[in-house]
Amino acid sequence: MTYIFTNQHRQKMSIARLGKEPWNKGTKGVMQAWNKGKKLSQEHIDKLSESHFKNPNRYWLGKRRPMGENSANWKGGVTRRLSLLRSRFEWKQWRKTIFQRDGYKCFDCGDMGYLEPHHIIPLKVGVERAFDVNNGITLCRPCHKKTMGKEVELARTYFSFVQCQV
């Protein structure tokens, strides 16, 4: 919430502060915590440890969580097929080639914002054409979201565009 004060009100506040020291006078840089450097008693340490066991979620707030096999969500090293595909060098090369071909512009609206490569024939149909340059087109994120579920209807339009480009 921002307050806009009149000049008259600012003068009154200035007069009211005359002769008073600021609350942080004499401090340099960042203020230190009141308990920095103080030692905890063994009883207090035991109570903290016990509370961590009772509420483990609270304990992990702001700390690094266990990763990999140590994580509670570990499912035996299974990675989604799409994640493996997108991490490959061929994917990055395919994506770059499509963006260059389309001039780094969305096919639908011409926007140059956040661009995503779109498979004309979806990957769920078959992965054989995953890296085929003629199976891709550049779309911005809003236009890409609009195409979800309408791949079959839009395939002809997109393919005709791609054939003209090649």
Helices and strands as residue ranges (DSSP letters): H 7-17, H 42-54, H 56-59, G 68-70, H 81-86, H 89-101, E 115-119, G 133-135, E 136-140, H 141-147, H 151-165
